[in-house]
């Protein structure tokens, strides 16, 4: 496994990955920056999540994961609806552009970067 990095899927808990690696006798590395609370993601994982588990039990992790997945699906759906609506209402300008091909269109400032 020299030179390969294994990154676990979000649906798999860390303890499951570590147990698997231990049973298989696979070496692994722990990134020390994962323990630094300077990053919001780490503070959530290291401070907020343990607090929520203490308050609501282990089941809270499954609830949060399910809600995150649901929000992701909702976001994809809303982006697709917005894309379809913009295609119907956007004013197309015939231009020659190497980046966009033969057509480009302008969208309102608040939707730029959404697609």
DATASUL-V990588 format. One record per residue. N is the residue number from 1. OMEGA is omega as a letter, one per 20 degrees, with the letter a starting at -180 (999 if undefined). D_CENTER is the distance of its C-alpha to the mean C-alpha in Angstrom with 2 decimals. Layout:
n:N omega:OMEGA d_center:D_CENTER
n:N omega:OMEGA d_center:D_CENTER
//
This chain:
n:1 omega:a d_center:26.61
n:2 omega:r d_center:27.57
n:3 omega:a d_center:25.07
n:4 omega:r d_center:22.17
n:5 omega:r d_center:19.01
n:6 omega:r d_center:17.38
n:7 omega:a d_center:13.75
n:8 omega:r d_center:13.28
n:9 omega:a d_center:10.98
n:10 omega:a d_center:9.00
n:11 omega:a d_center:11.96
n:12 omega:a d_center:14.45
n:13 omega:a d_center:15.70
n:14 omega:a d_center:16.83
n:15 omega:r d_center:20.44
n:16 omega:r d_center:20.31
n:17 omega:a d_center:19.23
n:18 omega:r d_center:21.87
n:19 omega:r d_center:24.47
n:20 omega:a d_center:23.98
n:21 omega:r d_center:24.34
n:22 omega:r d_center:27.36
n:23 omega:a d_center:29.02
n:24 omega:a d_center:28.59
n:25 omega:r d_center:29.74
n:26 omega:r d_center:26.88
n:27 omega:r d_center:26.54
n:28 omega:a d_center:23.23
n:29 omega:r d_center:22.32
n:30 omega:r d_center:20.63
n:31 omega:a d_center:19.18
n:32 omega:r d_center:21.28
n:33 omega:r d_center:18.88
n:34 omega:a d_center:16.76
n:35 omega:a d_center:19.75
n:36 omega:a d_center:20.03
n:37 omega:r d_center:19.47
n:38 omega:a d_center:19.48
n:39 omega:a d_center:15.68
n:40 omega:a d_center:14.21
n:41 omega:r d_center:11.45
n:42 omega:r d_center:14.49
n:43 omega:r d_center:16.73
n:44 omega:a d_center:14.64
n:45 omega:a d_center:14.63
n:46 omega:a d_center:18.24
n:47 omega:a d_center:19.89
n:48 omega:a d_center:18.36
n:49 omega:r d_center:17.27
n:50 omega:r d_center:20.75
n:51 omega:a d_center:22.42
n:52 omega:r d_center:20.82
n:53 omega:r d_center:21.79
n:54 omega:a d_center:25.27
n:55 omega:a d_center:25.62
n:56 omega:a d_center:24.30
n:57 omega:a d_center:24.26
n:58 omega:a d_center:21.89
n:59 omega:a d_center:21.07
n:60 omega:r d_center:18.95
n:61 omega:r d_center:16.11
n:62 omega:r d_center:16.25
n:63 omega:r d_center:16.53
n:64 omega:r d_center:13.47
n:65 omega:r d_center:11.37
n:66 omega:a d_center:13.19
n:67 omega:r d_center:12.70
n:68 omega:r d_center:8.90
n:69 omega:r d_center:9.22
n:70 omega:r d_center:12.06
n:71 omega:r d_center:10.61
n:72 omega:r d_center:8.06
n:73 omega:r d_center:11.35
n:74 omega:a d_center:13.30
n:75 omega:r d_center:11.45
n:76 omega:a d_center:12.00
n:77 omega:a d_center:15.52
n:78 omega:r d_center:16.34
n:79 omega:r d_center:15.41
n:80 omega:r d_center:17.63
n:81 omega:r d_center:20.34
n:82 omega:r d_center:20.26
n:83 omega:r d_center:20.51
n:84 omega:r d_center:23.43
n:85 omega:r d_center:25.10
n:86 omega:r d_center:24.91
n:87 omega:a d_center:26.40
n:88 omega:a d_center:29.22
n:89 omega:a d_center:29.98
n:90 omega:r d_center:29.18
n:91 omega:r d_center:32.24
n:92 omega:r d_center:32.13
n:93 omega:r d_center:34.00
n:94 omega:r d_center:35.58
n:95 omega:r d_center:34.83
n:96 omega:a d_center:34.94
n:97 omega:r d_center:31.85
n:98 omega:a d_center:30.85
n:99 omega:a d_center:27.16
n:100 omega:a d_center:27.04
n:101 omega:a d_center:29.98
n:102 omega:a d_center:32.70
n:103 omega:r d_center:31.04
n:104 omega:r d_center:28.84
n:105 omega:a d_center:28.23
n:106 omega:r d_center:27.65
n:107 omega:a d_center:25.35
n:108 omega:a d_center:25.61
n:109 omega:a d_center:24.16
n:110 omega:r d_center:21.66
n:111 omega:r d_center:19.95
n:112 omega:a d_center:19.86
n:113 omega:a d_center:16.59
n:114 omega:a d_center:15.11
n:115 omega:999 d_center:15.78
//
